[in-house]
């Protein structure tokens, strides 16, 4: 089986995981607040990771980069909180479209955090990406929605988290990163959850299990897809999340297909494609 076919197979798993996570997040928001969702997600996720480590061995969780793990998880928690909060407020397609700005934020922050050069191509990517954001948000034409702002903050948090993950994976395994993610983020949600405790009903328990398991499966499948094919092949597959979630939002929640969101997402996709092609040429000049 060719690498592209394998990448497509793994990306199918990632797409299903991301879509299920969005639906589960929307369903959970009817009973639990965002802090509670993240807390219970961390609890279930930690149980899953402990089971995996009991089988694969604990030696791999040793790290000399705990402070970097801590900073990375603050950024990741902000990203998660913003994403789940946005899911509860605005159409799913709008959340996903704004989420795809993560590479744009990464291109902006990389020169400062990773000492990477801000090339002309990256400046072009940033400019085009922000045009896409403006098309989606239409400032001055429609009022700012807290959900859209929350999704933007989520994208920024995820971008910072991704860059710190890139640093961590030079010395630590992906499983180590996930282990410290659950250990560090669990107490972050514990205090606000305890102050406003809600015992999850049996109705939402399956959705909590889906949120916790898809958080692991989505990123695992994405990593496996990237190991089989270059980003220039994988990322366009990932972008299929947007039309798929737009249709799910239409059929499950009656969310109208917003042409402005789709147009803005298309512009962002152009920016991402330019960025991928530029990076591809740097690593494979011939």
C-alpha positions as CSV (number, residue, x, y, z in Angstrom):
1,X,0.0,0.0,0.0
2,X,1.5,3.4,-1.0
3,X,2.3,6.1,1.5
4,X,-0.4,8.4,0.2
5,X,-3.1,5.7,0.5
6,X,-1.9,5.0,4.1
7,X,-1.9,8.7,4.8
8,X,-5.4,9.0,3.5
9,X,-6.5,6.0,5.7
10,X,-5.0,7.6,8.8
11,X,-6.5,11.0,8.0
12,X,-9.9,9.4,7.7
13,X,-9.5,8.4,11.3
14,X,-8.4,11.9,12.2
15,X,-11.3,13.5,10.4
16,X,-13.9,11.2,12.1
17,X,-12.2,11.9,15.5
18,X,-12.3,15.7,15.1
19,X,-15.9,15.7,13.9
20,X,-17.0,13.5,16.8
21,X,-15.1,15.7,19.2
22,X,-17.0,18.8,17.9
23,X,-20.4,17.1,18.2
24,X,-19.6,15.8,21.6
25,X,-18.5,19.2,22.7
26,X,-21.7,20.8,21.5
27,X,-23.8,18.1,23.2
28,X,-21.9,18.5,26.5
29,X,-22.3,22.2,26.5
30,X,-26.1,21.8,27.2
31,X,-25.3,20.4,30.6
32,X,-21.7,21.2,31.6
33,X,-19.7,24.4,31.4
34,X,-16.3,24.6,29.6
35,X,-14.2,24.1,32.7
36,X,-16.2,21.0,33.6
37,X,-15.8,19.5,30.1
38,X,-12.1,20.0,30.2
39,X,-11.8,18.6,33.8
40,X,-13.7,15.4,33.0
41,X,-11.9,15.1,29.8
42,X,-8.5,15.2,31.6
43,X,-9.7,12.7,34.2
44,X,-10.7,10.1,31.5
45,X,-7.7,10.9,29.4
46,X,-5.4,10.4,32.4
47,X,-6.9,7.0,33.1
48,X,-6.4,6.0,29.4
49,X,-2.8,7.2,29.4
50,X,-2.0,5.4,32.7
51,X,-3.3,2.2,31.2
52,X,-1.1,2.6,28.1
53,X,1.9,3.4,30.3
54,X,1.3,0.4,32.5
55,X,1.6,-1.7,29.3
56,X,4.4,0.2,27.5
57,X,6.6,1.2,30.5
58,X,7.0,4.2,32.7
59,X,10.6,5.0,31.9
60,X,9.5,7.0,28.9
61,X,7.8,9.8,31.0
62,X,11.1,10.9,32.5
63,X,11.8,14.5,31.4
64,X,14.2,17.3,32.0
65,X,11.8,19.8,30.4
66,X,9.1,20.0,33.0
67,X,9.0,23.8,32.9
68,X,8.5,23.7,29.1
69,X,5.8,21.2,29.5
70,X,4.1,23.5,32.0
71,X,4.2,26.5,29.7
72,X,3.1,24.4,26.8
73,X,0.1,23.2,28.7
74,X,-1.0,26.6,29.8
75,X,-1.1,27.6,26.1
76,X,-2.8,24.3,25.2
77,X,-5.4,24.7,27.9
78,X,-6.2,28.2,26.7
79,X,-6.6,26.8,23.2
80,X,-8.9,24.0,24.4
81,X,-11.0,26.3,26.5
82,X,-11.4,28.7,23.7
83,X,-12.3,26.0,21.2
84,X,-14.9,24.2,23.4
85,X,-16.4,27.6,24.5
86,X,-16.7,28.7,20.9
87,X,-18.3,25.3,19.9
88,X,-21.1,26.1,22.4
89,X,-21.8,29.6,21.0
90,X,-21.3,29.8,17.2
91,X,-21.8,27.5,14.2
92,X,-19.4,24.6,14.0
93,X,-18.2,25.6,10.5
94,X,-17.2,29.0,11.8
95,X,-15.2,27.5,14.6
96,X,-13.4,25.1,12.3
97,X,-12.7,27.9,9.7
98,X,-11.1,30.1,12.4
99,X,-9.2,27.1,13.8
100,X,-7.4,26.7,10.4
101,X,-5.6,30.0,11.1
102,X,-3.3,28.1,13.4
103,X,-0.5,28.0,10.7
104,X,-0.9,31.8,10.2
105,X,-0.3,32.5,13.9
106,X,2.5,30.0,13.9
107,X,4.2,31.8,11.0
108,X,3.9,35.1,13.0
109,X,5.3,33.6,16.3
110,X,8.0,31.3,14.9
111,X,10.6,34.1,14.4
112,X,10.3,35.0,18.1
113,X,10.0,31.5,19.7
114,X,11.9,29.3,17.3
115,X,14.4,31.8,15.9
116,X,13.1,31.1,12.4
117,X,13.5,33.7,9.7
118,X,10.5,35.8,8.7
119,X,10.8,35.3,5.0
120,X,8.9,37.1,2.2
121,X,6.8,34.0,1.7
122,X,5.8,33.9,5.3
123,X,4.8,37.6,5.3
124,X,2.6,36.8,2.2
125,X,1.1,33.9,4.1
126,X,0.3,36.1,7.1
127,X,-1.2,38.9,5.0
128,X,-3.4,36.5,3.0
129,X,-4.4,34.6,6.2
130,X,-5.6,37.8,7.9
131,X,-7.6,38.7,4.8
132,X,-9.4,35.4,5.2
133,X,-10.0,36.2,8.9
134,X,-11.5,39.5,8.0
135,X,-13.8,37.9,5.4
136,X,-15.1,35.5,8.1
137,X,-15.5,38.1,10.9
138,X,-16.5,41.1,8.7
139,X,-15.7,43.7,11.3
140,X,-17.8,46.8,10.9
141,X,-20.4,44.9,8.9
142,X,-21.5,42.5,11.6
143,X,-21.0,42.8,15.4
144,X,-18.2,40.9,17.0
145,X,-19.3,37.7,18.6
146,X,-17.7,36.4,21.8
147,X,-17.7,32.9,20.2
148,X,-15.6,34.1,17.2
149,X,-13.2,35.9,19.5
150,X,-12.9,32.8,21.6
151,X,-12.2,30.7,18.5
152,X,-9.4,33.2,17.5
153,X,-7.9,33.0,21.0
154,X,-8.1,29.2,20.7
155,X,-6.2,29.3,17.4
156,X,-3.5,31.5,19.0
157,X,-3.2,29.2,22.0
158,X,-3.0,26.1,19.8
159,X,-0.3,27.8,17.6
160,X,1.9,28.5,20.7
161,X,1.2,25.0,22.0
162,X,2.3,23.4,18.6
163,X,5.6,25.4,18.6
164,X,6.4,24.3,22.1
165,X,5.5,20.7,21.3
166,X,8.0,20.9,18.4
167,X,10.6,21.9,20.9
168,X,9.6,19.1,23.3
169,X,9.6,16.3,20.8
170,X,13.3,16.8,20.2
171,X,13.9,15.1,23.5
172,X,10.5,13.7,24.7
173,X,8.2,11.1,23.1
174,X,4.7,12.0,22.0
175,X,3.3,9.8,24.8
176,X,5.4,11.8,27.3
177,X,3.8,15.0,26.0
178,X,0.3,13.6,26.3
179,X,1.1,12.3,29.8
180,X,2.1,15.7,31.1
181,X,-0.8,17.3,29.3
182,X,-3.3,15.3,31.3
183,X,-1.3,15.6,34.6
184,X,-0.8,19.4,34.4
185,X,-4.2,20.3,32.9
186,X,-6.2,18.2,35.4
187,X,-5.7,20.6,38.3
188,X,-6.2,23.6,36.1
189,X,-9.9,22.6,35.6
190,X,-10.3,21.0,39.1
191,X,-10.7,24.2,41.1
192,X,-13.3,26.0,38.9
193,X,-15.1,22.7,38.5
194,X,-15.2,22.1,42.3
195,X,-16.5,25.7,42.8
196,X,-19.4,25.1,40.4
197,X,-19.8,21.3,40.6
198,X,-22.2,19.5,38.4
199,X,-22.5,15.7,38.5
200,X,-22.6,14.5,34.9
201,X,-25.8,12.6,34.1
202,X,-25.8,9.2,32.4
203,X,-27.0,11.0,29.3
204,X,-23.8,12.9,28.7
205,X,-21.4,10.2,29.9
206,X,-21.0,8.7,26.4
207,X,-20.1,12.2,25.1
208,X,-17.5,12.6,27.8
209,X,-15.9,9.3,26.7
210,X,-16.0,10.4,23.1
211,X,-14.3,13.8,23.9
212,X,-11.5,12.1,25.9
213,X,-10.8,9.3,23.4
214,X,-11.0,11.4,20.3
215,X,-8.6,13.9,21.8
216,X,-6.0,11.1,21.7
217,X,-7.1,9.4,18.5
218,X,-7.3,12.5,16.4
219,X,-3.7,13.6,17.1
220,X,-2.4,10.0,16.9
221,X,-4.0,9.5,13.5
222,X,-2.7,12.9,12.3
223,X,0.8,12.0,13.4
224,X,0.7,8.7,11.6
225,X,-0.6,10.3,8.4
226,X,2.3,12.8,8.5
227,X,4.7,9.9,8.9
228,X,3.4,8.4,5.7
229,X,3.2,11.5,3.5
230,X,4.4,15.1,3.4
231,X,2.3,18.0,4.9
232,X,1.6,19.1,1.3
233,X,-0.5,15.9,0.9
234,X,-1.9,15.6,4.4
235,X,-3.1,19.2,5.1
236,X,-5.5,19.4,2.1
237,X,-7.1,16.2,3.5
238,X,-7.4,17.8,6.9
239,X,-9.1,20.8,5.4
240,X,-12.0,18.4,4.4
241,X,-13.1,18.8,8.0
242,X,-14.7,22.2,7.1
243,X,-17.2,21.1,4.5
244,X,-18.0,18.0,6.5
245,X,-18.6,19.8,9.7
246,X,-20.6,22.5,7.8
247,X,-22.9,19.7,6.6
248,X,-23.1,18.2,10.1
249,X,-24.0,21.6,11.5
250,X,-26.7,22.0,8.9
251,X,-28.3,18.6,9.4
252,X,-27.9,18.2,13.2
253,X,-28.4,21.7,14.4
254,X,-30.0,23.6,11.5
255,X,-26.9,25.9,11.1
256,X,-27.1,27.7,7.7
257,X,-24.2,27.4,5.3
258,X,-22.6,30.9,5.6
259,X,-20.9,31.8,2.2
260,X,-18.7,34.4,4.0
261,X,-17.3,31.7,6.3
262,X,-16.7,29.3,3.3
263,X,-15.1,32.1,1.3
264,X,-12.8,33.2,4.2
265,X,-11.8,29.6,4.8
266,X,-10.9,29.2,1.1
267,X,-8.6,32.3,1.4
268,X,-7.0,30.8,4.5
269,X,-6.5,27.5,2.7
270,X,-4.7,29.4,-0.1
271,X,-2.4,30.9,2.6
272,X,-1.8,27.6,4.2
273,X,-1.0,26.0,0.8
274,X,1.5,28.7,0.0
275,X,3.2,28.2,3.4
276,X,3.4,24.4,2.8
277,X,4.8,24.7,-0.7
278,X,7.4,27.2,0.6
279,X,8.4,24.9,3.4
280,X,8.4,21.9,1.1
281,X,10.9,23.7,-1.2
282,X,13.2,24.5,1.6
283,X,13.4,20.9,2.8
284,X,13.4,19.3,-0.7
285,X,14.9,21.9,-3.1
286,X,15.3,19.3,-5.8
